[in-house]
Amino acid sequence: MKTYNPTPKPTFITSGYAAIITDEDLDAETKKRRKGLVFPLEVFPARISPLIECLLKEMQGERAFIGLTLLQASASAIGSALRAKMGSWEVCLAMWGASVGISSSGKSMMQKVLLRPLNIVQDEYNRDYRDLCKVEPDKAHPQKVLIYQDITFEALIKDVLSANYKGVTRYEDELLKWIDDMDRYKTGKSEASFWTSAWSPSGSFTMRRSNGKMIFIDKNHLVASVIGSTQPDVLYRFYEQNRLQTGYVFRMLWAFAETDKVISPNLSFEMPSEVITPYNDMLECLYRDLEMSSSDMEPQIAQINRHGVNIFQVWQDKHTQQINRMENLSDKNVKAGIYGKIKEYALRFACILKAMESACEKGHPMRISVIEDKYVINGLKIAEYFLQSGYEAYQTAKNKVMVPPSILEFAAQLKMHGYNMASLAVELNITRQAVNKKFHTYAERYPGVFGAKN
């Protein structure tokens, strides 16, 4: 008979955030899930393909970091000037997204290269504002804003959005700052409500100030995107404070590094002008030619044609059926939440891709009224990536924050006993049947804890 030698119990963190299993096991599980999670860079206009190739080869950029940032930069340049429509469903093009990778994996580098044209515009606006203040120091001047970082919530509403009809983009290298800032001045609920409204505004936004006056932002101008990065180890922070239960976090797009590695870009490489210029021109065209400069201007509407709607319908039916076949109610609810937001993003992606292609052609004022089939197909390719990455983000966070400490301890004990139910029953002084019942109950609710498939 095999004898059992008891092992000292491990120390558990019971503050609500705990490691479920060893880091090695978590890494193995993550790699297995992430296998095949590849961003479809072929969806972008051929005119900027040389740039994408340079970012991949010379700068060792991650495909997903490049793809997400290209979409975000274009969406920021478009702002509120263009909306996508399918049937009676009409949406703005706001994007919330984060590149997820370890330190020195190239997240910030890709963003610096691809957001540079927008930052140059913002630098010009900052200089203009500074000069106006020097000339008329006692007068309040509205400041033009395209992309911003630190700002109070009330200043964002009162001083920025009230005078920037094309919308704005929040950029943070470490995107957790955006989340943490919502609790700075005890305005978290109001600020979270604003961002939720700005992601997909169904009506105009109003906020009553302390002096009793109302601030009003028309829904046609209420577009606020979010760009940034985070590391896998702190991904769970985005799921705190009921952001999973309210669906807030489902609005995030997650771009994962295919492998967690430090990159070594070619330090002697200089981006050729013939490679970067078409991209810069594209963003310039999207920002300048798609105009939204006054309070009475309305956005252009780009409509998906009938055949494109049919393509979208087939994709929708497939995913609806897959989710409805899921047995685990908790995970089913999460997948449904992710799917609901990515479904709307798919419509946005198709419109952004159409706008990018139109801007690359240039030579004429930007008028976009139809979104052809190929953009719908490519938009759905991107949506497939973010459906997978959204669930990967949930699984990563779930392993850190959403499992009760008692279940974490049970999983660790079971692993220490080599998954021998009888052996664990002896230590816990309960029957083998009781251990087995606990295992099946917990594994159904938290399959990732026990290495089970969903």
N, C-alpha and C positions, 0 to 999 in steps of 0.2 A: 504494500500500500504506500502511496506517495504521501510523504509528510509535508506539512505546510509550516514554513518558518515565517512568522509575522514580520512585516516590514514597518518601520516607524511611519506614522501617518504624515502626509505632506502638510505644509502650511498653506492655508487658503486665504485669499484676499476676499473679504466679505463686504466690501463697501459698495457692491453693486457692479463693479467691473472686475472680472477675474479671468485668468487664463483657464481654459477648459481642459485642454490636454497640453502635452509638451509643445514647445515651439516647433520642434522637428515634425511632429504629427500635423500641426496646423499648416506648416509650409508644404508638406506633401499633399494635403487635401486641397490647398489653394492652387498648387501647380496643376493638379488633376482637373479641377474645375475650369481653370483658365486656358487649358489646352484647346486650341482651335478658336480662341477669342481674338480674331484678327480684324482690324479696322479696314474697310474697303476703300482704299485711297484712289482707286480707279474711277470713282464717281465724279471727281473734280474736273474742271475744264482742262482740255489738253494744253491750253496756253500757259498754264502754271505747272505743268508736269515737270519741266526741268528744275524748277524750284524744289518741288517735292523730292525729286531724285537727289539733289544736292543735300537736302536736309537729312535724308536717309543715309546716304553713303559718306559724305564728308563730315557731317556733324553727328552721325550716329543717332539721329532722332528716332524716338519710338513712333510707330505708325499711328497709334491712337492719340498721342499727344499732338501730333501734326494735324490729324484729321479733325479733332475737336476744336483746336485753336483756329484752324481755317474757317470752320463754320461760325465760331464765336466772333471772330474779327469781322466777317462779312455781315453777320446779324447786327453787330454794333454799328457798322457803317450804314446799314439800311435803316435801323431804328424804327420809328413809327411810320415811315413814309410808304410802306408796302405791307399789305396783309394778304393772307392766303385764304381761298374759299373753295369749299367743296359742297355742292348743294346749298343748303341754308346754313352750313357750318362755316363760320368765319373766324380766323385767329390772327393774332399779332405774331411777330417773329422773335420775341424775347427768348433768351437762352440762359439757363443756369448750368454751369458745368465745371468740373474739377478734374485735373490730371492727377492720377494717383500713382505714386512711385516712391521709392526710397530716396534718400538724399543723394545728390549728384547723378540722378538718372536722366537729367536733361529736361525736366518739366519747365523750369523757368527759362531755360535757354530757348526752347521752341517758342514760348510766349513772347520773349523779348524780340525775337526776329519777326514774328508774324504780327505782333501788335505795334511794331515801330511806326508804321504810317499813321495810325490813330494817335499815338503818343506825340508825334510831331505836330499834328493838328491841335492837340490839347496844349502843347507848349506855346504855340502861336496865340491861342486864346488867352493863356495866362499872361503873356507879355502885353497883349492889348488891354487886358483888364488892369494890369499894373500901371500902364501909361495913362489910362483914363483916370485912375485914382490920383495920380500925381497932378494932373491938370485940374481936376475938380475934386479935391479931397473931401469936401463937405457933402458931396452928393452921393446917393446910393446908386450904384451902377449894376445892372444885371450882368452876370458873367456867363459866357458861353461855356458849356461843358459837354464833352463827348465821353470822356473816360475819367473816372475819379477814384480816389482812395478814401482816406479818412475824412469823415464829415458827420456832424450830428444829424439825427433824423429830421428834426424840425427845419434845419438849414437846407437839407436835401429837398424837402417839400416846398418850403416857402421861397428860398432863394435860387434853387437850381431848376426843379421841374416846372415851376410856374413860368419860367422864361426860356426853357429849352424844349421846344415843341417836338423835337425829333427823338426825345427820350435820352436815356443815359446808360452807361455801363459801369458797374462797380468792379474794380480789379484789386485783388489782394494776392500777393505771392503765396502767403499762407492763408487759405480761405477760411480757416476756423475763426479768424479775426472778424469776419463778416457776421458769423453766428454769435460770437461773444459780444460784439458791439451792441446787439439788440438788448442787452441787459445793463448797458452803461448808465442810463439815466432813468431807469424804471419805466421805459416806454416800450419794453419788449413786445407786449401784446399788440400795441398799435403798429409797431414797426413790422412785426411778422405779418399782420393783417395787410399792411401796405404791399409788402413784397408778394404775398399771395395774390392780391388784386392785380399787381403789375405783371404777373406771369401770364395771366389770361383774363384781361379785364372784360367783364360783362356789363360794367357800368362805370361811370365817372367816380373818381375818388374825392372824398371830402374829409376834412379834419378840422375840428373846432379848436382854436387856440385859446390860451389862457385869458386873452383880452376879449373873448367872446366872438371874435371874427372867424369866419369860415374860410378855409383854403380849399380851392376847387381845382381839380385837374381833369380835363376832358379825357374820356376813355380813348379817343383817337390818338392822344399824345402820351398816354400812360404806358410806356414801354421801358422796362428796366432789366437789363441783363446782368449776369454775374459770371466773372471769370477768375480762376485761381487754381491752386494746387493743394494737395494734402498728401500725407504719408499713410500707408496701410495701417500702421499701428494706432493711429488716432481717428480712423474712419468712424469708429463707433460714436464719437462725439457728435456727429451730425444727426444721430438717431436719438439723442437725449431729449428730455422735456416734451415727450409726446409727439415729437416730429414724425415718428413712424405712424402712430395711431391717427394723426390728423391728415396724413398724406403729404405733409409739407416736403419731406425728404424725397418723395417720389418725383418731384419736379427737377431733381438734380440729374445731370448726365455725368457718368463716371467713365473716364478714359484710363484704362489700366495698362501699365507697362506689361509687355508679353512675358518678360522675365525680369525679376528684381536684380538689377545689376547697375554698377557704376559705369558710366560711359567714358570713352577717351576720344573726344573729337579731334579732328585734324586742326592743330593750332595755327598752322601756316595758311589755312584756307581762307581766301577772301571771296565773298559772294560776287560773281560777275554781274555787272550792271544789266547785261542782256537777260540774265536769269531773274533778278529781283524786280526789274522795272515793270514787266507785265503785271506782276502781282500788285505792286504799289499803284499802278494806273487803275487796276480793277477796283481797289478799295476807294481810291479818289473818286472814280466814277460813281460808285455806289453811294458815297457820302454826299458829293456835290450835286450830282444830277438827279438823284432821288430827293427832291427838296421837301422840306417841312419847316418853313421859316416863320409862320405866323399863326395866330390863334384860330383863324378861320379856315386854315387849309385842312383838307381831308386826305387820307392815304389812298394810294392806288390799290385796286383790288385785282389780284391774279387768281383766275378760276381754273380748277382742274377740269379737263374736258370729260365727256361722257365715258370714253373708253378707259381713261385714267381712273375714274370712279369705280369702274368694274374691276380693275386690277387691285385697287385698294380694298374692295369688298371681299375678294378672294382671300387676301392676306388677313383681313379682319376675321373672317369666318374660321380660318385655320387656327388662329391663336385663341379665339373664343372657345372652340371645341377642346383644344389642348388644356386650357385652364379649367374648364368644366369637368374634365375627366380626373382632375387631381383629387385625391382622397383626404389628404391632410388639410384641414380647414384653415389652420393658421397660415401655412405657406401658400395655400390657395388664395387667401385674402391678400397677402403681400404681392403675389404675382399679378393678381387682378389690379391692384393699385399701381404697380409699375407699368403694366400694360396700358392702363387708361391714360397715363401721362405720355408714354412713348408713342401711343397712337396719335395724339395731337402733335407731338414733335415730328412725326413722320410727314404730316402735312406741311409743317414749317420747313423741314429739310428740303422737300421738293421745291418749295418756293424760293428758298435761299439758293439752291443749285441753279435754278432757272435765272435768277438775278445775277449770279456770278458769271454764268455763260454770256448773258446779255451785256454785262459790263466789259467782258473781255473783247467783245466785238467792237464796242465803242463807235465813235463817229456820228452818233445821233443822240438826241435827247432820250433819256431812259423812259420808255413806255412798256409796261409789262401787263398784259391782260390775260394771257393763257399759259397754263403750266402743262406742257406736253407729256406724253406717256413716259418718255425716257427719264424725265426728272422724277416722276412718281416712282418708277421702278428703282432708281438710284436712292431716292429718299427712303424707300422701304428697306433697301440693303443697309443703310445706316441705322435705321430703326431696329433691325435685327441685332446689330452689334450692341446697341444700348439696352435692348431688352435683356440680353445676356449679362452685360456689365452691371446693370441695375440689380439683378438678382445676385451677382457675385458680391457687390457692395453690401447687400443685405446679409448674405451669409458671413462675410468677414466681420461685420458689425455684430451680428448675432452671437458669434463666438466670444465676443468681448463683453457685451453689455446687457443682452436680453435674456440670459439664462439665470434662473435663481441659483444662489450659492449652494443650496442643498442638493440641487441636481448636478452642479459642477462637482461637488464632493463625491456624490454617488458614482459619477462617471469615472473619476480618478481612482476611486477604490476598486471599481470593477476592472479597470485596466491593470492595476497593481496585482490583482488576483488572476491575471491572465484570462479574464472573462469566464472564470469558473464560478458559476452561480452558487454551487454548494459551499465552496470555500468562503465566499463573501458572506453567505448566510450564517456560517459559524461565527465570523467576526462580529456581525451585526446582531447576533442572537435572535434571528428570525428564521422562518422556514424558507426552504429553497423556492417554494411556490411564491412566497411574498417577494423575494428578490426578483424572480422572473416577471412577476406582475409589474413591479416598479420599472424594470428595464423596458418592457414593451410600452408602458404608458409614457415614460420619458422619451424613449427613442422615437415614438410617433410625433411628439410635440417638438422635439429638438434633435432631429436626425443627425445634424452636423456634429453634435457633441459625441456621438457614439460611432462616427464613421459610416453611418448608414446613408443610403441614397434616398433622395426625396421622391 
